[in-house]
Amino acid sequence: MFFLITWTIYGSWLPGDPRGFRTYHKRQTVPSPERYADEDEVPYEPKRYIPLYSHSASKSSGEVKLNWEQMKAACDVIVQTAVALGVRGTVAVLPQHVHIVVEMPEEITTGFFCNRVKSKSSLRLSDYGLKGKVWARRYHAKRISEEKVIEARRYVQSHRQEGAVISEFGF
């Protein structure tokens, strides 16, 4: 089974985020401008959500951003853990989030996979000065068909132009 999985750094993409966000329990999707907005969705009005974002940020202990060394270390651990689980894929680690396209054996769930790679990479990142929470608790996993795998891998690889650390394993 193929999946496109995304998870974020702890404290990023809070409700009201100017880049777009999804409200509590996915009750409302507020698309970001330009990049992610669908044509049939209502345009995003960032000013409308400034109070929500300010409130969300005041409740957070602060956003973490990975530097180049930390992104590289996280990528290495994600790849090592995935390979050990018999998973193959393409991963992009950015300062505030991770995208990964994976093919997983049927006996491995996305929850198990994400928990394993996030916990192991958090442990490695503690060697780089990041103590406590690094990754947000949740993740987004979308099952994709074999026909869409190449397109999804290109999407993940396209983050290279944003400074992402990219790695392919098992393909």
KAPE-V454031 format. One record per residue. N is the residue number from 1. RES is the residue in one letter. PHI is phi in whole degrees, 0 to 359 (none if undefined). OMEGA is omega in whole degrees, -180 to 180 (999 if undefined). D_FIRST is the distance of its C-alpha to the first C-alpha in Angstrom with 1 decimal. Layout:
BEGIN
n: [N/N]
res: [RES/RES]
phi: [PHI/PHI]
omega: [OMEGA/OMEGA]
d_first: [D_FIRST/D_FIRST]
END
This chain:
BEGIN
n: [1/2/3/4/5/6/7/8/9/10/11/12/13/14/15/16/17/18/19/20/21/22/23/24/25/26/27/28/29/30/31/32/33/34/35/36/37/38/39/40/41/42/43/44/45/46/47/48/49/50/51/52/53/54/55/56/57/58/59/60/61/62/63/64/65/66/67/68/69/70/71/72/73/74/75/76/77/78/79/80/81/82/83/84/85/86/87/88/89/90/91/92/93/94/95/96/97/98/99/100/101/102/103/104/105/106/107/108/109/110/111/112/113/114/115/116/117/118/119/120/121/122/123/124/125/126/127/128/129/130/131/132/133/134/135/136/137/138/139/140/141/142/143/144/145/146/147/148/149/150/151/152/153/154/155/156/157/158/159/160/161/162/163/164/165/166/167/168/169/170/171]
res: [M/F/F/L/I/T/W/T/I/Y/G/S/W/L/P/G/D/P/R/G/F/R/T/Y/H/K/R/Q/T/V/P/S/P/E/R/Y/A/D/E/D/E/V/P/Y/E/P/K/R/Y/I/P/L/Y/S/H/S/A/S/K/S/S/G/E/V/K/L/N/W/E/Q/M/K/A/A/C/D/V/I/V/Q/T/A/V/A/L/G/V/R/G/T/V/A/V/L/P/Q/H/V/H/I/V/V/E/M/P/E/E/I/T/T/G/F/F/C/N/R/V/K/S/K/S/S/L/R/L/S/D/Y/G/L/K/G/K/V/W/A/R/R/Y/H/A/K/R/I/S/E/E/K/V/I/E/A/R/R/Y/V/Q/S/H/R/Q/E/G/A/V/I/S/E/F/G/F]
phi: [none/254/222/253/241/228/220/244/287/302/88/259/54/289/305/92/305/299/277/107/194/241/286/311/57/57/292/216/260/249/291/284/291/52/297/251/292/274/297/271/268/292/301/283/244/304/300/298/256/303/298/295/294/299/295/299/295/291/273/270/275/116/274/259/231/275/272/302/298/292/297/297/297/297/299/302/291/300/296/301/293/298/299/298/272/80/257/239/175/227/233/232/252/247/301/238/195/231/242/213/256/227/248/245/299/299/282/255/270/296/297/298/300/297/300/294/290/291/290/293/289/297/298/295/292/295/290/255/93/266/258/80/291/246/261/295/295/267/210/241/239/237/288/234/281/301/294/264/298/297/297/294/295/298/300/298/294/295/285/303/292/264/90/288/270/247/214/247/216/85/271]
omega: [-180/179/166/-175/177/169/-173/173/178/177/178/180/177/174/-178/-177/-179/179/-175/-177/175/-176/-178/-179/175/180/-180/174/177/-175/175/176/176/-161/-171/-175/174/-176/-176/180/178/180/-178/178/-175/-177/-180/-173/180/179/179/180/178/178/-180/-179/180/179/-179/178/176/-178/177/173/-179/172/-175/-179/180/177/180/180/179/179/180/-179/179/180/-180/-179/179/180/179/179/-178/-179/174/-178/177/-178/173/177/-180/-179/-176/179/-179/170/178/172/-177/167/-176/172/-176/-177/179/178/177/179/179/-179/-178/178/-178/-176/179/-179/-180/179/175/178/179/-178/175/175/-180/175/179/180/179/-177/174/-177/172/-176/-174/176/176/179/179/178/-180/180/178/-180/-176/-176/-179/178/179/178/177/178/179/-180/-180/179/175/-179/175/178/-179/170/-175/174/175/-179/176/180/999]
d_first: [0.0/3.8/6.7/10.4/12.4/16.2/18.8/22.6/25.6/27.7/30.3/28.8/27.9/30.3/31.3/33.6/32.2/33.7/30.4/29.0/27.4/26.1/28.6/28.4/25.8/24.8/28.0/28.7/26.8/29.3/28.0/29.2/31.7/30.8/27.4/25.1/27.4/26.6/29.6/29.9/30.0/33.3/34.2/33.9/37.3/37.1/40.7/40.0/37.6/39.8/41.1/37.7/36.5/39.7/39.4/35.8/36.8/39.8/37.6/35.3/36.5/35.6/32.9/31.6/31.0/29.8/32.0/31.0/31.4/29.4/26.5/26.6/26.7/23.8/21.7/22.8/21.9/18.4/17.7/19.6/17.8/14.2/15.5/17.1/14.0/12.3/10.1/10.7/11.4/14.3/16.3/19.4/21.8/24.6/27.7/26.4/22.6/19.4/16.6/13.5/10.5/8.1/5.4/5.6/6.8/6.7/10.2/9.7/9.9/10.2/13.9/14.4/12.9/15.0/18.0/18.0/17.9/20.2/22.7/22.9/23.4/25.9/27.8/28.0/29.1/31.9/33.4/33.7/35.6/32.9/33.8/32.4/29.5/27.6/24.3/24.3/23.1/20.4/17.4/15.6/11.8/10.7/7.4/7.9/8.0/8.4/12.0/11.9/10.4/14.0/15.6/13.6/14.5/18.0/18.2/17.5/19.9/22.5/23.2/25.2/28.1/28.1/28.6/25.1/24.3/21.4/19.6/17.1/15.9/14.4/14.3]
END
